[in-house]
């Protein structure tokens, strides 16, 4: 099995914390959609004819596309790949795009899962983030999608930023849980270089992110979601049983995927490649029938570290047998390094599987880095 990721490089406005590739001008949208279709054709052999189990429209803001453009891209995929009839097909959407007409039109497409970028239910926070929607739109968009018959819905929330008190974080989680959706992705606010937020902090126009606050809110998040019956199956993701994101789960499990669009990444277990993060240059390459990507052949060390980085974050944990299949003798090395974290109560080992404890989830990136080859 394999997956397809399609990067839609357009947004109505730039969120202050975001460093993903996008443009706020949509003048080349039709040309980009045509180029995406052409890249799907050119990249069809990257996955070696593996059946497609997941398709994910990310960005950017994929919900700026017309339903007809989404169907055109899905039809192009179907013409070039064997798509599982029960494939998970996700559309990232901003609440302000999900008006009644848009939802009705999307119902006519093959989209069967929505990822709605709520981030907060407080208008002052949304203004601080420079989001395009407001809190009332966040709630109404979820209900509108549910009323249209969509059940497989996830929402994004952000924590650990200066405006978010403990009481406001509790309110955000209460509001989200009241909507009865089966999945949540929650991310700690990070300050990426060359973003408006980084500039504002440097100029002391806004307070810096507080790591202790972020940790406290993450601990509360884990406790609350466990109480509500959600599986904490990856550091940032919580799903009811049977409602985990198949696309992202496959990514963490090392399933091959091809990335389509400017800045999109691809991985097939042997190579990793990444597309140029420039809309104009992307269009030029595709007009010349060239794949706009750089390719790296993964070394054994790359493959080991890739697996450690992704697997350690999940409920399924780090399988020492998998490491042995990549390079003989590595489990003994990892077990020795992991003992420090087992002694601290950050890791547990059950037979050949290493998994993070709740305390260890606060240090996931540090633990992975220490285990790298």
Steps between C-alpha positions, in 0.01 A plus 500: 500500500602862450376857535482820299544847649393803293629839611270790413723810527237770558363680806270798542743654747819408682469366855771660713649169615497310169811413300338262248526590132204698367401812308223746590452571128286251310556644153679181388256261665364347180852453365613342827208254498590399143865464604402284797316269264801483272729420792266219608555349156878550505537360852280194451793256506650629827283264705570198278130435430409461868125536563399839640343476845501871599483835321561818697443858380722723716650844475463787504124492504355230273146614573557806278468264202168454323341158539543452125877554533520244780305247293727567201808416707337190650400384151860548385623287791248228413622501139861447606473283813300213641299669777351289778117535487506574874790744482512774764482832311563801724454870430657760729254787531474836669167567677429813294508296177240249617188701419177313411558514125860378529409210727219399265741505205765300688237239580498423126873419501681192631622688811407291806701663779543862609786653694371836626750762614327646806811582713297684767142586596600850618482787253784692668727199450397458137572869435842463670574203272366691196252225419233574240207358701332574833381272780135486394609382154713229662204343676252550217737352240534175695123472548439578132736225387336258745153594377614422147571142609874510561601313816876461456612845616807628677578848629824682579564691820814687609627536858799655674470858370500812721126580482390149595437473874423167664133599521486586130670172408244311707222690320645417159510129581150507652362670191672259265382195695144633498505481119533120516768461238717187512849647458715790618842623390653736757829679447725698730567846362848510352684810389640437153766729352386750240140504622306804615485351850878470519532863395241616754680318782836641393354853500332430839158565350378170647633283786715197417359150515527349848619137502365434850154625400507280190599194704223559755239537228627188323472295821144627553420416138623140539303448821180650361502306174570173680200565726286547190604168346743628237812305409814714520647321200761762403647795690266756342206274410207355689233280345209288608558130427461445126535872424877544492625686193597225257711736289709633786519160671646356181756780495615417853509131412723562199245425227605650163332817376543743214469875551348710223532879481747774592707407812342153527718211621499135387635181655509141373735332745797528265499868411364827630429792271367851544344738251610856442323745734428764237173518306643668191795261470268207568281607207803541274627150578164336435454695175820328387379159629767493768447379856588806714680303771836422653557135587708342776583131515467401865801350673463226760557765767228720345255211506579415863461859617185551292340200667611604850372856451152394387442178695597632843218757480227238467293265710650211301850592612848420376528138387851365546429225247440770238837655583664158461343467155660830399842422646612198695617566855322832553247383765776441756630854443154653537418297811818625665424864413134464600584375849567855618146601403348183644669583831352852487153359438479648151506173306366152562604178330266210438689220328633661179295824515611830653223753569481839664335538839271802557796676665726402210264657246617839626850412377426306181726703270788492749470124546492439124806719448693310767414169333609609152793329329 
